[in-house]
Amino acid sequence: MLPGGLWNNESRQRQFHFKPLTGEVELALAESGRTADKLPQQVSAVLPSALDSLADDSPTYEAVARLSVGDRQYLMRRLAIHLGHDSIWLTAQCHQCAAPFDVSIRQSQLPVKRAGVAYPFVEVDSAIGRLKFRVPNGSDQEVVAALDDERQAFMTLLTRCLIESCDADVSDLTDRDIQVIESAMEAVAPEVANQIQATCPECDAENIIEISPYSCLGAAGKNLFSEIHQLAMHYHWSEAEILALPRARRSTYLSLIDRARGMRN
Ligand SMILES: [Zn+2]
């Protein structure tokens, strides 16, 4: 279940299922950096190829782009776990004694904050009247990622998320209004943990360590191309046939090739 969900026909749809893991999913992850240069676009491209269903429907690019930011981060972290990267090591440097140290975490055990009751909407009283917004989603992130100016980016985001009082101009909002809107959105939006606390083993200082929900982008499939190469050389299968194999079956064939090679040597 998604911590937020897609808003469809006046109700929230929270179900999702990943596809069985094949080389196709790994290829989409390995190529994500090449198909799009900005992170939100990469996420929107990867999730439809990894998901089997989303909100009881087919997982289109459009549906994935309509997911709230927190749901997208949640799915990317679940995908990392699906790929077998649940237990991971983080490397940090102590802010107090500068000693480097490693922390082991399980991604499946990181906290997730579920969406508030009013999700995906927030209503706020402001200097220009009562305003209704929806929480930011993937397509907002895609648009805003192309803007360099931080204030312009935030104003663009607010204009996109404003769903009623269409004649309102967000540039008339006061700084205090903006603060109120931001915290109202944060209160309602789903969230995944993006940092953890860890104690330095040398000096016992508490450290905050960043943990990206997008760790599987680009990281997966490091060996994918050499595995395709070995299988294609040995069995003369096409790239598409190799990519369609479940990952477990692919590794069985690879170990058979290794064993045959061992016998020859
Ligand atoms: Zn320390």
Boltz pocket constraint, residues with backbone or C-beta under 6 A from the ligand:
constraints:
  - pocket:
      binder: B
      contacts: [[A, 94], [A, 95], [A, 96], [A, 97], [A, 98], [A, 99], [A, 200], [A, 201], [A, 202], [A, 203], [A, 204], [A, 205]]
      max_distance: 6.0
